[in-house]
Amino acid sequence: MDLIWEGLQEAVRLVRSGDQLILDAAGLTIWVSALAVTLATLVGLPLGVWLARATFRGNYLIVLVFRAGMALPTVFVGMLCYALLSRRGVLGPLELLYSPGGIIFGELLLAVPIVVGISHGAIKSLDPRVGETALTLGATPLRRGLTYLSEARLGVMLAVLTAFARCVTELGIAMIVGGNIKARTRTLATATALETGKGEFARGMAMGTILLAIALIASCLIGLLGREQKR
């Protein structure tokens, strides 16, 4: 307990003093995760709407694949991204390996199933009269899709926040694809593991505390949205 208490005290001191390693890791973590989730939202929400409203053979199977993807281990996603982004991989010419772009790509693959799965469930549970009314009023397919998203906005926000919380705390993708390069691809999660392994417990505790704070804020918002959705 003494080690933890002393580590927390030193962590507070480091954060207050504006330790550059901590600030760099925190800034990269938030920026990379926010961009990955933004891209995942642009891709995942149209897919969620389409799967929720389209009726075709194999629809349930596709939804099942996305739902299974919500539970993918980040290490597995990291290995998959490494295979795609390495020199012998399909995306090797893009030279994204060991760069922030590579982490964004990996977190994009991690976030898309979450956005699709949760938004699909939210839109699927809407009153069927929402779509029927929009169709009767002559709404275009795009307008109908926006109407679905508006009516299921709590579920949509829940999907985005859940994806962000998952991305900001992940370790496997950032470690395997990013390479944990100082001031380039070192995120809060990889820095916490590295500093703790080096015996720099206070700095590791500081980074872990910031990571925990971000995750707690996202989790609290998710909880509030979930409660509002039930109401």
Backbone as numpy.savetxt, mean C-alpha at the origin, in Angstrom:
# Nx Ny Nz CAx CAy CAz Cx Cy Cz
13.54 -4.35 29.95 12.72 -3.14 29.95 13.58 -1.87 29.95
14.72 -1.93 30.67 15.61 -0.76 30.70 16.13 -0.43 29.31
16.44 -1.48 28.54 16.94 -1.27 27.18 15.89 -0.58 26.32
14.64 -1.01 26.46 13.57 -0.42 25.67 13.35 1.04 26.07
13.32 1.31 27.38 13.10 2.65 27.88 14.22 3.60 27.45
15.46 3.15 27.58 16.59 3.97 27.15 16.56 4.19 25.64
16.17 3.14 24.93 16.07 3.27 23.47 15.01 4.27 23.06
13.87 4.27 23.77 12.81 5.24 23.46 13.27 6.67 23.75
13.97 6.86 24.86 14.47 8.19 25.19 15.44 8.71 24.14
16.35 7.83 23.72 17.31 8.21 22.70 16.62 8.43 21.36
15.59 7.63 21.09 14.83 7.79 19.86 14.16 9.15 19.79
13.58 9.57 20.91 12.94 10.90 20.96 13.98 11.99 20.71
15.16 11.83 21.29 16.23 12.82 21.10 16.65 12.90 19.64
16.77 11.74 19.00 17.20 11.71 17.60 16.15 12.36 16.69
14.88 12.08 16.97 13.81 12.65 16.16 13.77 14.17 16.34
13.91 14.63 17.57 13.89 16.07 17.85 15.06 16.80 17.21
16.20 16.13 17.19 17.39 16.75 16.62 17.41 16.71 15.09
16.44 16.01 14.50 16.36 15.95 13.05 17.45 15.10 12.43
17.67 13.89 12.97 18.68 12.98 12.45 18.44 12.74 10.95
19.48 12.98 10.14 19.32 12.95 8.69 18.95 11.56 8.17
19.52 10.51 8.75 19.19 9.15 8.32 17.72 8.84 8.53
17.21 9.29 9.67 15.80 9.05 9.98 14.90 9.85 9.05
15.23 11.10 8.81 14.42 11.95 7.93 14.42 11.42 6.50
15.58 10.99 6.02 15.67 10.45 4.65 14.80 9.20 4.51
14.90 8.30 5.49 14.14 7.05 5.44 12.64 7.32 5.53
12.26 8.24 6.42 10.84 8.57 6.58 10.27 9.22 5.32
11.03 10.16 4.75 10.57 10.84 3.54 10.41 9.88 2.37
11.39 8.99 2.19 11.32 8.02 1.09 10.15 7.06 1.29
9.95 6.61 2.52 8.87 5.67 2.81 7.51 6.25 2.45
7.27 7.47 2.91 5.97 8.10 2.66 5.78 8.40 1.17
6.85 8.92 0.53 6.74 9.27 -0.88 6.50 8.05 -1.76
7.29 7.02 -1.56 7.17 5.80 -2.37 5.81 5.13 -2.16
5.38 5.02 -0.91 4.10 4.36 -0.62 2.93 5.17 -1.17
2.99 6.48 -1.02 1.90 7.34 -1.51 1.78 7.24 -3.04
2.91 7.26 -3.73 2.88 7.18 -5.20 2.39 5.80 -5.65
2.86 4.74 -4.99 2.43 3.39 -5.35 0.93 3.22 -5.14
0.40 3.73 -4.03 -1.03 3.60 -3.75 -1.85 4.47 -4.70
-1.33 5.63 -5.07 -2.03 6.47 -6.04 -2.18 5.75 -7.38
-1.09 5.14 -7.84 -1.14 4.38 -9.09 -2.06 3.17 -8.95
-2.00 2.50 -7.80 -2.86 1.34 -7.56 -4.33 1.74 -7.55
-4.62 2.94 -7.04 -5.99 3.44 -7.02 -6.50 3.70 -8.44
-5.64 4.30 -9.25 -6.02 4.58 -10.64 -6.27 3.30 -11.44
-5.54 2.24 -11.10 -5.71 0.96 -11.78 -6.81 0.13 -11.13
-6.83 0.10 -9.81 -7.70 -0.82 -9.08 -9.16 -0.43 -9.02
-9.45 0.87 -8.91 -10.85 1.28 -8.79 -11.66 0.97 -10.05
-11.16 1.29 -11.26 -11.92 0.89 -12.46 -12.12 -0.62 -12.53
-11.10 -1.40 -12.14 -11.23 -2.85 -12.15 -12.29 -3.30 -11.13
-12.28 -2.67 -9.95 -13.26 -3.02 -8.94 -14.68 -2.75 -9.39
-14.88 -1.59 -10.03 -16.21 -1.25 -10.54 -16.64 -2.23 -11.63
-15.72 -2.50 -12.54 -16.04 -3.40 -13.66 -16.39 -4.80 -13.17
-15.61 -5.33 -12.25 -15.87 -6.68 -11.75 -17.15 -6.75 -10.91
-17.49 -5.63 -10.26 -18.69 -5.61 -9.43 -19.97 -5.53 -10.26
-19.88 -4.91 -11.43 -21.08 -4.69 -12.23 -21.17 -5.54 -13.49
-20.06 -6.04 -13.95 -20.09 -6.87 -15.18 -20.52 -8.29 -14.84
-21.20 -8.92 -15.75 -21.62 -10.31 -15.59 -21.09 -11.12 -16.77
-20.12 -11.94 -16.53 -19.55 -12.78 -17.58 -18.97 -14.03 -16.93
-18.74 -15.01 -17.72 -18.21 -16.26 -17.23 -16.75 -16.06 -16.77
-16.46 -16.51 -15.58 -15.12 -16.36 -15.04 -14.96 -15.15 -14.14
-16.02 -14.36 -13.97 -15.96 -13.17 -13.13 -15.55 -13.53 -11.70
-16.21 -14.53 -11.14 -15.94 -14.92 -9.75 -14.49 -15.38 -9.59
-13.97 -16.08 -10.61 -12.59 -16.58 -10.54 -11.60 -15.42 -10.49
-11.84 -14.39 -11.29 -10.95 -13.22 -11.30 -10.98 -12.52 -9.95
-12.19 -12.36 -9.40 -12.33 -11.73 -8.09 -11.61 -12.55 -7.03
-11.71 -13.86 -7.13 -11.05 -14.75 -6.17 -9.53 -14.60 -6.24
-8.99 -14.42 -7.45 -7.55 -14.24 -7.61 -7.10 -12.94 -6.94
-7.87 -11.88 -7.13 -7.51 -10.61 -6.49 -7.61 -10.70 -4.97
-8.62 -11.40 -4.48 -8.76 -11.54 -3.03 -7.62 -12.36 -2.44
-7.19 -13.36 -3.19 -6.04 -14.14 -2.73 -4.78 -13.28 -2.75
-4.70 -12.37 -3.72 -3.55 -11.48 -3.81 -3.44 -10.50 -2.65
-4.55 -10.28 -1.95 -4.54 -9.37 -0.80 -3.68 -9.92 0.34
-3.48 -11.24 0.35 -2.73 -11.87 1.45 -1.34 -12.32 1.02
-0.88 -11.86 -0.14 0.44 -12.27 -0.61 1.55 -11.80 0.34
2.47 -12.69 0.69 3.62 -12.25 1.51 4.47 -11.26 0.72
4.95 -10.22 1.38 5.74 -9.21 0.67 7.06 -9.78 0.16
7.56 -10.79 0.84 8.81 -11.43 0.36 8.58 -12.09 -0.98
7.42 -12.74 -1.14 7.10 -13.39 -2.41 6.97 -12.34 -3.52
6.29 -11.23 -3.21 6.14 -10.15 -4.19 7.52 -9.58 -4.55
8.38 -9.46 -3.55 9.73 -8.97 -3.80 10.51 -9.89 -4.72
10.39 -11.18 -4.50 11.08 -12.16 -5.36 10.54 -12.09 -6.79
9.22 -11.96 -6.92 8.61 -11.86 -8.24 9.10 -10.61 -8.97
9.14 -9.49 -8.26 9.62 -8.24 -8.85 11.09 -8.34 -9.24
11.88 -9.00 -8.39 13.30 -9.17 -8.70 13.47 -9.95 -10.00
12.66 -11.00 -10.17 12.75 -11.80 -11.40 12.36 -10.98 -12.62
11.39 -10.08 -12.46 10.94 -9.27 -13.58 11.90 -8.13 -13.90
12.53 -7.57 -12.86 13.34 -6.36 -13.03 14.83 -6.64 -13.21
15.27 -7.87 -12.96 16.68 -8.19 -13.12 17.08 -8.12 -14.60
18.35 -8.17 -14.87 18.82 -8.03 -16.25 18.23 -9.06 -17.19
18.01 -10.27 -16.66 17.43 -11.33 -17.49 15.92 -11.31 -17.48
15.32 -10.39 -16.72 13.87 -10.30 -16.62 13.24 -9.55 -17.77
11.92 -9.66 -17.86 11.18 -9.00 -18.94 11.33 -7.48 -18.87
11.37 -6.94 -17.65 11.45 -5.49 -17.47 12.88 -5.02 -17.15
13.84 -5.87 -17.39 15.23 -5.54 -17.11 15.73 -4.28 -17.80
15.35 -4.04 -19.07 15.84 -2.83 -19.77 15.42 -1.52 -19.10
14.40 -1.56 -18.26 13.96 -0.33 -17.58 14.92 0.09 -16.46
15.78 -0.84 -16.03 16.78 -0.58 -14.99 16.15 -0.01 -13.71
15.11 -0.66 -13.25 14.43 -0.23 -12.03 14.93 -0.94 -10.78
15.72 -1.98 -10.97 16.21 -2.73 -9.81 17.14 -1.85 -8.98
16.97 -1.95 -7.66 17.75 -1.16 -6.69 17.56 0.35 -6.90
16.32 0.72 -7.15 15.97 2.14 -7.30 14.61 2.36 -6.66
14.28 3.61 -6.32 12.94 3.89 -5.78 11.83 3.43 -6.73
12.09 3.53 -8.04 11.09 3.08 -9.01 10.79 1.61 -8.88
11.80 0.82 -8.56 11.59 -0.62 -8.37 10.71 -0.89 -7.16
10.93 -0.14 -6.07 10.09 -0.31 -4.88 8.65 0.10 -5.18
8.49 1.19 -5.93 7.15 1.63 -6.30 6.45 0.56 -7.13
7.17 -0.05 -8.06 6.60 -1.11 -8.88 6.15 -2.29 -8.01
7.00 -2.67 -7.07 6.66 -3.79 -6.19 5.47 -3.48 -5.30
5.44 -2.28 -4.74 4.32 -1.91 -3.87 3.04 -1.72 -4.68
3.18 -1.36 -5.94 2.01 -1.29 -6.82 1.37 -2.66 -6.97
2.21 -3.68 -7.20 1.69 -5.05 -7.29 1.07 -5.50 -5.97
1.59 -5.00 -4.88 1.07 -5.35 -3.57 -0.27 -4.66 -3.30
-0.40 -3.41 -3.76 -1.58 -2.61 -3.42 -2.78 -2.85 -4.33
-2.54 -3.17 -5.61 -3.66 -3.33 -6.55 -4.68 -4.37 -6.09
-4.27 -5.58 -5.68 -5.28 -6.55 -5.22 -6.09 -6.04 -4.02
-5.46 -5.27 -3.15 -6.17 -4.73 -1.98 -7.24 -3.74 -2.42
-6.86 -2.83 -3.30 -7.82 -1.82 -3.79 -8.95 -2.48 -4.55
-8.62 -3.42 -5.43 -9.65 -4.12 -6.22 -10.57 -4.92 -5.31
-9.99 -5.70 -4.38 -10.80 -6.58 -3.53 -11.77 -5.82 -2.65
-11.29 -4.77 -1.98 -12.15 -4.03 -1.05 -13.16 -3.16 -1.79
-12.73 -2.49 -2.86 -13.66 -1.65 -3.62 -14.72 -2.50 -4.31
-14.35 -3.67 -4.78 -15.32 -4.59 -5.39 -16.41 -4.95 -4.40
-16.00 -5.30 -3.17 -16.99 -5.65 -2.15 -17.90 -4.49 -1.80
-17.33 -3.28 -1.73 -18.13 -2.10 -1.39 -19.15 -1.79 -2.48
-18.74 -1.87 -3.73 -19.64 -1.55 -4.85 -20.66 -2.66 -5.05
-20.25 -3.89 -4.83 -21.16 -5.02 -5.00 -22.31 -4.96 -4.00
-22.06 -4.38 -2.83 -23.09 -4.32 -1.79 -24.04 -3.13 -1.96
-23.83 -2.30 -2.98 -24.71 -1.17 -3.20 -26.10 -1.63 -3.63
-27.08 -0.79 -3.37 -28.44 -1.06 -3.81 -28.46 -1.12 -5.35
-29.02 -2.17 -5.94 -29.06 -2.27 -7.41 -29.74 -1.09 -8.08
-30.61 -0.40 -7.33 -31.33 0.73 -7.92 -30.41 1.90 -8.25
-29.21 1.93 -7.63 -28.26 3.00 -7.95 -27.89 2.95 -9.42
-27.50 1.78 -9.89 -27.14 1.64 -11.29 -28.32 1.78 -12.22
-29.48 1.24 -11.81 -30.67 1.32 -12.63 -31.12 2.76 -12.82
-31.04 3.54 -11.75 -31.43 4.96 -11.83 -30.48 5.72 -12.75
-29.19 5.48 -12.59 -28.20 6.17 -13.44 -28.41 5.81 -14.91
-28.73 4.54 -15.18 -28.97 4.09 -16.55 -30.23 4.72 -17.12
-31.28 4.82 -16.30 -32.53 5.42 -16.73 -32.35 6.89 -17.08
-31.49 7.56 -16.34 -31.24 8.99 -16.58 -30.29 9.23 -17.75
-29.86 8.14 -18.38 -29.01 8.27 -19.57 -27.54 8.51 -19.28
-27.09 8.10 -18.11 -25.68 8.31 -17.75 -24.78 7.44 -18.62
-23.64 7.98 -19.01 -22.65 7.22 -19.77 -21.98 6.18 -18.86
-21.32 5.19 -19.43 -20.62 4.20 -18.59 -19.64 4.85 -17.61
-18.93 5.90 -18.06 -18.01 6.59 -17.17 -18.75 7.26 -16.02
-19.87 7.91 -16.35 -20.65 8.57 -15.32 -21.25 7.57 -14.33
-21.67 6.42 -14.84 -22.21 5.39 -13.95 -21.13 4.88 -13.00
-19.92 4.71 -13.55 -18.81 4.26 -12.71 -18.49 5.25 -11.61
-18.50 6.54 -11.96 -18.25 7.57 -10.95 -19.36 7.61 -9.91
-20.58 7.31 -10.33 -21.70 7.26 -9.39 -21.53 6.13 -8.40
-21.11 4.97 -8.89 -20.86 3.83 -8.00 -19.78 4.18 -6.97
-18.70 4.81 -7.44 -17.61 5.18 -6.54 -18.06 6.21 -5.51
-18.92 7.14 -5.95 -19.42 8.15 -5.03 -20.30 7.53 -3.95
-21.15 6.61 -4.35 -22.04 5.97 -3.38 -21.27 5.04 -2.43
-20.18 4.49 -2.91 -19.38 3.57 -2.08 -18.10 4.24 -1.60
-18.16 5.56 -1.41 -16.94 6.32 -1.11 -16.26 5.87 0.19
-17.04 5.46 1.19 -16.42 5.00 2.43 -15.60 3.74 2.18
-16.17 2.82 1.41 -15.44 1.60 1.08 -14.21 1.87 0.23
-14.33 2.85 -0.66 -13.19 3.23 -1.51 -12.06 3.80 -0.67
-12.41 4.71 0.26 -11.39 5.28 1.14 -10.77 4.21 2.03
-11.59 3.26 2.45 -11.08 2.15 3.25 -10.07 1.33 2.46
-10.36 1.10 1.19 -9.45 0.34 0.32 -8.12 1.06 0.17
-8.16 2.37 -0.06 -6.94 3.15 -0.27 -6.10 3.19 1.00
-6.73 3.43 2.15 -5.99 3.49 3.41 -5.39 2.15 3.79
-6.13 1.07 3.54 -5.60 -0.27 3.83 -4.39 -0.57 2.97
-4.46 -0.20 1.69 -3.33 -0.41 0.79 -2.13 0.41 1.24
-2.36 1.66 1.68 -1.26 2.52 2.14 -0.62 1.94 3.40
-1.44 1.48 4.33 -0.90 0.90 5.57 -0.06 -0.33 5.28
-0.50 -1.13 4.31 0.26 -2.34 3.95 1.58 -1.97 3.28
1.55 -0.97 2.41 2.76 -0.59 1.68 3.79 0.08 2.59
3.33 0.96 3.47 4.26 1.74 4.27 5.00 0.87 5.29
4.42 -0.26 5.66 5.05 -1.12 6.66 5.74 -2.34 6.07
5.68 -2.51 4.76 6.25 -3.73 4.17 7.78 -3.69 4.21
8.37 -4.86 4.26 9.83 -4.99 4.36 10.43 -5.77 3.20
9.76 -6.83 2.79 10.33 -7.74 1.79 10.63 -7.09 0.46
9.69 -6.29 -0.07 9.88 -5.67 -1.38 11.02 -4.65 -1.33
10.98 -3.79 -0.31 12.02 -2.75 -0.21 13.41 -3.36 -0.02
13.49 -4.49 0.67 14.78 -5.12 0.92 15.31 -5.82 -0.34
14.45 -6.58 -0.99 14.89 -7.39 -2.14 15.06 -6.55 -3.40
14.07 -5.70 -3.68 14.10 -4.93 -4.92 14.88 -3.62 -4.75
14.74 -3.00 -3.56 15.42 -1.73 -3.32 16.88 -1.88 -2.95
17.22 -2.97 -2.25 18.60 -3.21 -1.89 19.07 -2.47 -0.64
18.17 -1.68 -0.02 18.50 -0.97 1.23 19.73 -0.08 1.08
19.79 0.69 0.01 20.92 1.57 -0.26 20.74 2.90 0.48
21.75 3.30 1.22 21.67 4.51 2.04 21.35 5.74 1.19
20.40 6.53 1.67 19.98 7.79 1.04 19.41 7.59 -0.37
19.11 6.36 -0.75 18.54 6.10 -2.07 17.31 5.20 -2.00
17.45 4.04 -1.39 16.32 3.11 -1.33 16.07 2.59 0.09
16.63 3.26 1.07 16.47 2.80 2.46 15.17 3.36 3.05
14.22 2.49 3.33 12.95 2.90 3.91 12.99 2.73 5.43
11.93 3.14 6.10 11.88 3.00 7.55 11.96 1.55 7.99
11.29 0.67 7.26 11.28 -0.75 7.63 12.66 -1.37 7.47
13.32 -1.13 6.32 14.64 -1.72 6.10 15.68 -1.08 7.00
15.55 0.24 7.25 16.50 0.92 8.12 16.37 0.43 9.56
15.15 0.17 10.00 14.93 -0.34 11.35 15.62 -1.69 11.53
15.44 -2.57 10.54 16.07 -3.89 10.61 17.60 -3.77 10.58
18.12 -2.88 9.73 19.56 -2.72 9.59 20.19 -2.14 10.86
19.61 -1.05 11.35 20.20 -0.37 12.52 20.13 -1.26 13.76
19.05 -1.99 13.92 18.93 -2.90 15.07 19.95 -4.02 14.96
20.14 -4.54 13.75 21.13 -5.58 13.53 22.55 -5.11 13.78
22.82 -3.83 13.55 24.15 -3.25 13.79 24.38 -2.92 15.26
23.33 -3.04 16.06 23.46 -2.70 17.47 23.08 -1.27 17.77
22.65 -0.51 16.75 22.20 0.87 16.94 20.73 0.85 17.33
20.48 0.38 18.55 19.11 0.14 18.98 18.29 1.42 19.04
18.89 2.52 19.49 18.16 3.77 19.63 17.67 4.28 18.27
18.58 4.28 17.28 18.19 4.75 15.94 17.15 3.81 15.34
17.33 2.50 15.55 16.34 1.54 15.08 14.99 1.76 15.75
15.02 2.04 17.06 13.79 2.31 17.79 13.12 3.58 17.28
13.91 4.60 16.96 13.36 5.86 16.45 12.64 5.63 15.13
13.27 4.89 14.23 12.65 4.62 12.94 11.43 3.73 13.09
11.54 2.73 13.98 10.40 1.86 14.22 9.23 2.60 14.83
9.53 3.58 15.69 8.47 4.37 16.32 7.73 5.23 15.29
8.49 5.84 14.39 7.86 6.63 13.33 6.99 5.74 12.45
7.52 4.59 12.11 6.77 3.63 11.29 5.49 3.21 12.01
5.61 2.95 13.30 4.44 2.56 14.10 3.42 3.68 14.14
3.89 4.92 14.27 2.97 6.06 14.33 2.19 6.20 13.02
2.88 6.05 11.89 2.21 6.14 10.59 1.17 5.02 10.46
1.56 3.81 10.84 0.65 2.66 10.75 -0.55 2.84 11.67
-0.32 3.39 12.87 -1.42 3.59 13.82 -2.41 4.64 13.31
-1.88 5.70 12.71 -2.77 6.73 12.15 -3.64 6.13 11.05
-3.01 5.36 10.15 -3.76 4.72 9.07 -4.78 3.73 9.63
-4.39 2.96 10.66 -5.29 1.97 11.25 -6.47 2.63 11.94
-6.22 3.76 12.62 -7.31 4.50 13.28 -8.31 5.02 12.25
-7.79 5.56 11.15 -8.67 6.03 10.09 -9.47 4.89 9.48
-8.82 3.74 9.30 -9.51 2.55 8.78 -10.62 2.13 9.74
-10.31 2.14 11.05 -11.32 1.77 12.04 -12.51 2.71 12.03
-12.23 4.02 11.94 -13.32 5.01 11.91 -14.18 4.84 10.66
-13.53 4.61 9.53 -14.29 4.42 8.28 -15.11 3.14 8.34
-14.52 2.07 8.92 -15.25 0.82 9.05 -16.47 0.97 9.93
-16.35 1.72 11.01 -17.49 1.97 11.90 -18.57 2.79 11.19
-18.13 3.80 10.44 -19.08 4.64 9.71 -19.79 3.84 8.63
-19.06 2.92 8.01 -19.65 2.11 6.95 -20.74 1.19 7.51
-20.50 0.64 8.71 -21.52 -0.22 9.33 -22.77 0.57 9.66
-22.60 1.83 10.09 -23.76 2.67 10.36 -24.58 2.92 9.10
